[in-house]
Amino acid sequence: MSTTLPPLIISSEDHDSLSSLLTVISDETVADYLARELDRATVTSEAEILSRVVTMGRTVTYRDDRDGQSRTVTLVYPKDANIATGAISVTTPIGAALIGLSEGQTITWETRLGNARNLTIEKVGA
C-alpha cells in the first residue's frame, strides 16, 4: 500500500465550507482526518480548479485497489447524502479521502473498522 500522500487541490469556497463543517462532525477520527487534508491542500479559486479534480458536488469514479471494483459516487455535504443514489458525504472516511484528489491519483484511507485501503481516481465528472 502507498504511504505517500498525493497532493490535493481545493477551492477556497470548499475549503471555507469544509473548515466550518469540522466543528459539527460527530466522528472525531473523520474530523481529524479531514482537518489534516484541508491543512495540506493547495487552496485556489474555483475558476482555477481543473475539471479532473474532485470537488464538492462532482461525480467521481474510483477504483478500490483491494477488490479492483470501480464505483461512481457524487461527493456531497452531509444533508445531501443518500447512499442509494450514490451521494457520499464528505464527512465519511471515503468522502474525506476523495476531496481534492485528481484523476490518476491514489490515496490510502482508513475504513471505520480501521482497515487501510487504497483507492485510485479514475474519472471526475461534472
N, C-alpha and C positions, 0 to 999 in steps of 0.2 A: 504494500500500500504506500501511496505517496504521502510524504510528511512535509513537503514544501508547499507553502500556501501560495496559490496563484494570485496575481494582482487583481484588485477589484476596482470598478468604476461605478460611482453612484452619483446621481444628480443631486444638486443642493436641495431641491424640493423633497426628494425621497429621504435624503439624509436628515433633514429637519423633522419630517413627519415621523420617521422611524426612531429618531432620538427621543421625541416626545412620547412615543409609544412604549419605550423601555420601562417607564415607571408603572405601567399597568399590566405588564406581562406577569402572570402568576407563576410560571415555571422559571425559577431563578437560574437554572442551568441554561435555558434557551436565552433568557435576557442577557446573561453574562456573555454568551457566545455571540449574540447579535451586536452587543456593545463593542466587543473586540473587533468584529468585522467592520463596523462603522468607523472605528478608530483607525484601522489600517487602510481603509479605502481612499482612493483618489476621488475627491469631490469636484464636480464640474457642473456647468449649466446643463439644463435639459436639452438645449439646442445642440450641445456638443456630444451628447450620448449617441453612440452608434447604434444602428438597428440590431446589431448582433450581441448587445449587452442585455442581461436580464435586469429589468426594472419592474417596479410595481405596475401591475395591470397587464404585463406582457405574457404571452404564451411561450412556454419553453418545452422542448423535447430533450430529455436527458436519458442517459443510459446508466443503469445500476450495474457497475462493473462486477458485482458479486454474482448476479444471475444472468447478466447480459441482456436483460429486458429493457426496452425503451418505453418511456412513459411521457405523456404530454399533459402538462398542467398549466394553469394560469396562476401567477403569484399575486395574491390579494391581501388586503387588510383583514383582520380577524372578523369584522362584521360581515364581510362578503364571502367568507369561507364556506364551501359546500363540497365535500369530498365526492358526492355523487356526480357532480358536474365537472370535477377536476380543478376546482378553485381551491388552491392550497394557501393557507395563511402563512405570512412571513414570520409569525410567532411560533411556528412549529420547527423542530430541528432541521428538517429538509428545506423548509421555506427560508430559514435564516442562512442555510448553506448556499442557496441558489442566488440570492440577491447580489448583484454586481459582477457576476461571472460573465464571461464572453464565450461564444461558440468555440469549441475545441478545448476549453479548459477542463481540468479535472481537479476535484477537491475531495478531501477526506472529511467526513462528517460523522457525528456520533448519534446513534439512534437513542430513543428514550430508554432503551434497555442497556445502554452503554456499549453497544457494539459499533466498532469503527467500520465504515463503508465508504467506498469511492463512488462518485458519480461524475459523469462526463457530459458536458453540454454539447448536444448535437445540433440543435437549431433553435433560434429565437425568432418569434414572430410578433406581429402587432397585437 
